[in-house]
């Protein structure tokens, strides 16, 4: 009898977009990349729109954008949680 079910965690591709026309560098930073600002640099699509597609495991993840070394919340996501620095992180629930 063959084993047909895989013991892998479900994952989903998620695209993040951020508008920052004056930014020179934008990164997607969150608990899914250990808050490492070098792991997920975002691509400038033109017109000030930055994007990054990442594969995330199912569950709740916290993130922020880092635009020219300034932490910025996602203005398109109202789901937030306080962090240890007295500011807010955005939350995404991947199902």
ABEGO torsion letter per residue (X at the ends): XBBABBABBBBBBBBBBBBBAABABBBBBBAAAGGBAAABBBBBAEGGBBBBBBBBBBEBBBBBBBBGGBBBBBAABABBBBBAAGBBBBBBBBX
